[in-house]
Amino acid sequence: MKAVKWFGPRDMRLVEVEKPSPRPHEALIRIESTGVCGSDMHYFADGRIGNTVITEPLILGHEYAGVVEAVGSEADPSLVGQRVAVEPGIPCLTCEWCTTGHYNVCPDMVFPGGPPYDGALCEYICVDARFCFPVPDTVSAAEAAMLEPLAVAVHTVELARLKPGETAAILGLGPIGLLVAQVARAAGAARLFGTDLLDYRVAAGKRFGVDDAFNASQADTVETVLSKTNGRGVDVAFDCARSSETQGLACRIARPAGRVVLTGISGAEEDPFPVCVARRKELTVQWCRRFRFDYPRSIALLASRRVDVASLVTHSYPLARSNEAFELVLTFGDNVLKASIDQ
């Protein structure tokens, strides 16, 4: 089958690899759509996220959906022929963290597109059938692939324990930030603030439910949010940026005894953090590690059209042009929000 492999920084090539066969518990999926994730940019450009380093050619991609063509002897045969969204991370399901409901932090997680595991920039993939979620016929392949970032947004908002009528701010209005805005609005947020460094993403924030969106390179984030909240700050601050600076900004714009959820990945092994600010305010600070048990609710949100993921997919490329798609996302070209690789 055809696949796209990473060989070095900004160097991905179309290659031929062996088509996989499903093991007893697996499903063979013909991939229809793979999303280009912001976290992929660290691997694409630098070959690493923190101390997780690519050491040999690797197939990237973890946001994907497709049609089940076959299943192993122990998998659910009713999956065959169905379009599924795939929860990419496969935990061991036996360790302490898995058996206590925190499988998203399983130390033996198999995660596609993260070394040493090949990902979804290919024609076929085999995956544990228990992590394949059928989607309604009304959900397109590109939308189904967007269920992975939508699940991140759902988990982000649930970690914040956002209550109806509360205020929130979102730092970083890329796809995750824009999905967090929509989920926060669905959860009852009364007023949303949002910041980005790119004007077109600020404009996108306003389209996707952010009440007060502004360019953080043109207006000071802390001064602006505090001014608009009469010095109080927001109930919840979400960091959804690929930056080492936004964690501190989130703590500074949260109200005393407020909550901060850190979802963005800077790519650095260590980031500075304003411990003094967080302590004096007695903030609840929560890091987000992907998601857990969030696919069914994410599918329900999408199927009911309470959230719009289709409009976030602004660019589509064939598999052979994956390198071009990744370059576009890396350089924020052509007002891209989300690029997808569609087959």
N, C-alpha and C positions, 0 to 999 in steps of 0.2 A: 504494500500500500504506500501511498504518498504521505510524507510527513515533513514538517519544517523543524530543523534542529538549530539550536544556538551553538555556534562554534567559538565565539569570542564577543567582546563588547560591540554591539550594533552590527553583528554579523550572524544572520540566520539564513539558512539555505534549504531549498527543497531537495529532499532525498527520498530514496526508496528504503523501506524497512519491512520486516516481516509482519504480516497481518496477524493479530493475536487470536487465540481460541479461548473460549470461556472455560474456566475451571468449574467444578460442580456448583459453587455458590454464586457464580458470576453471570452477568448479562453482557452480551456483545452488542455494542451500540454503534450504529452508523452515525457519525457526528454530522449534524446539520449546521450548527452555529457555535462559535467560540468567542467570548468577549475578551477584549484587550483590557486588562486590569491595571490600575495605577501601580499596584505592588509589583506587577511584571516589569515595570520600567527599571526598577533597581537591578533585577537580573539582566535585563536586556542591555542596559548601559554599562553596568559595573560588574556583572557576574556575581553579585552577592547581595544579601540583605543582612546587615550586621555581620555576625560570624558564621552565617550560613552561606557557603561559597560553592559555586559550580566548579567542578574540577575536571569534567569531561563533557563532550557534546551532549546536549539535553533538549528534549522537546518541551517547550513552555506551554502555558495555558491551563487554567483551572475553572473558568466559567464556561460551562458547555451544556448543550442539550442535543438530543438526537432521537433516532428511532431504534428500538430494540429489535435486532434481527434474529437473535438466538439466545437461549439461556442454558446454563448447566443443569445437571440432573437434580440438584437440590434447590434450584431457584424457582420462583413463581412463574409457571408457564404462561399465565395470563398477560405478562408483560410484553410478550412477543407481538410486534406490530404497533405498539404504542409509542407515542412521542413522550419522552421523559426529560425532566430536569434532573440533573445529577448533583447530589451533595458531594463535593469533591473529596473532602478529607475522610479517610477510612480509618477509624480508631481500632485498637485491639479488642475492645469490648470486654476485657477481662481484668484490667488493672483497677486499682482503687478509685481512680478518677472516673473511669468509664462506668463502674458499677455504682457510683454515687451521683451520677447524672452530669458530670463535667467532662464528657468525652472530648470536648473541643480542646482540652489541654492534655490529652493523652500523650505521654512521652514517646509512644511507638506509633504515632499517627503516620499513615501513608498519605502523602499529599501530592497530587499530580502537578507537575510543572515546578516543583521545588526539589532541589537535589537531595537524593540521587534518583528521584522518581520522574519518569517521563510523563508529560501532560497531554493536552488535548488538541494541539495543533497538528492534527493528523486525520485520516479518514475513518479509522475505527479505533475503539478502545474497549477494554474489558474492565468491569467494575463490579464490586459487591452489589448484587441485585437489591439488597435491602436499602440501598441508598439511592435507588432510582424512583422518582416520584412522577407518576403519570400526570399530565396536564390536560385541561379541557381542550376540545377541538378548536375553540375560539382563541387559544393562545398560540402565537406563531413561534417558530423555532428561535428566532432572535430574542423574543420576549422570554421564552423559557430559559435561555442562557442567562438572562438578566436576573433570574431568581436568586442566583448566588449573591450578587451585591445587594439585592433587596433583603435577603436574609440577614446580611451584615447590618443593614439599617434597622431592621426590626429588632435584632438583638441589642443594638446600640441604644435604641429608645427604651426598650424594656429594662436595660441596666440602669437607666436614669430614673426609673420610677416616676415618669412624667405624669402629672395630674392635670385634668381638664382645667383650663383657665390660667395655667402657669406660662411663664415666659421662657424662651430659650434662644440661644445664639449658636450659630454653626460657623465654625472657622474652616474655610475650604469648601468651595461650591463646585467641586468636581462631581462625578456620578454618585459617589457615596454621600457626599454632603447634600446633594439634591434629593436623593432618596430619603435621607434622614429628615429633610424638611417635610417631605410628603407624609412620611409615617408619623412624625411629630404632630403635624396638622390633623391627621386622622385620629391621633390619640387625644386631641383636645387642646393642644397648645393655643393660647389666646393671641400671642404675638411672637413672631420669629424675627430675629436679626441674622444677618449673614454677611460674611466678608470673603473676598478673594482678591488676588492681585491682578486678575485679568478682567477687563471690562465686559467681555462677552459672557463670562461666567457670572458676573454680577447681574447682568440682564437675565440670564437663565434662572438665577435664584428668584427673581421677581416673578418669572413665569410659573415657577414651580412652588409657589406658596410662601416665599419669604417676604415679610411685610417691609422690612427696612434692610436693604442690601446695599453695600457700599464697597468701594475699592480701598483696600487697606494700605495701598501705596500712596493714596491721596488724602486719606483721613486716618488719624490715629485710632486704632481699634479700641483701646481702653477708654480714651477720652470720649469717643463717639458713643459707645454703648452706655457708659455711665451717665453721660449727658442726657441721652434719650430715655433713661430709666430714673431720672431725678436722683442720681448718685447711688441708687440701690444696687444695681447689677441685676443679672438674670437669675432665674431659679436654676436653670440648667445650662451649662456650656458644653458644647460638643466640639471636640477637635477632630476634624476630618481631613486634615491637610497632610501633605508629604513634606513636613517641615520639622526642624528641631526647635523652632521658636514658639509654635502655637500652643504647646502644652502650658507654657507660662502665661500666655495671653488668656487662655481659657480660665486659669485660676484667678486672674486679676479682674475678669469681667463677671465672674460668678458672685452672687450675693453672699453675705455671711451665712454660714450653715447651708450653703447651696451645694449643688452636685456638679461634678465634672466627669465627663466620659471621654476617654482618649482612644480614638479609633484609628486615626491616621498613622501611617508608618513612614518615619523619616528616612529609614534605610541605615541610620547610624547605629553602631553597637551600643553607644550610650548617648543620652540626651540630657541637657541641663533641666533641672526642675526646681521651681521656687518653693522649697519646703517651708520657708518662713511665712510666705503669703498664705499657703494652704493651711498651715497650723493655726495662724492667728484668726483665720476665718472659720476654723473647724470645718473645712470642706470634706465632703465625701468624694473621694477620687477613685474612679473605677476604670481600669483598662479593659478594652474589648478584645477578645481573641476569637475572631471569626463569628461563630454562632453555635447554637445547639437547640435541637428540636424546633427549629423555626421555619422549615420548608413548608409544612402544611398550612400554617397561617399566612406565609408569604404568597403561596399559591392562591389562597382564598382572597387576599387583598388584591392580587392582580386580576383574578377572574371576575371579581366584582367591580373592577375598574375604579377602586378607591385610590389606587396609585397608577401613575402613567410611567411605564418603563420604555415604551416604544419610542416616544419622542426624544429620549436620551440617546438613542442609537443614531448618531448623525452621519456615520460613515460605514460603508460595507466594502469588504475586499475579498477576493478569492484566496484560497489557501496559498497559491503560488506568490501572492503579493503580501504575505504576512510581514516581511521586513519593512515594507513601505508603510503598512498600517502602524507598526510599532514606532517607526520614526515619526509619524504624524502625531501620535499621542505623546511621545517623549518631548517634542518641540512645540506642543500646543498649536499645531498648524491648522489652518482653515477653520478656526472656531470649533474644533472638535470637542465633543463631550464624551461620547463613547464610540469606539470603533469595534466592529465585529468582523470575524472571518466566517464567511458563509459558503456552504458547499451544496 
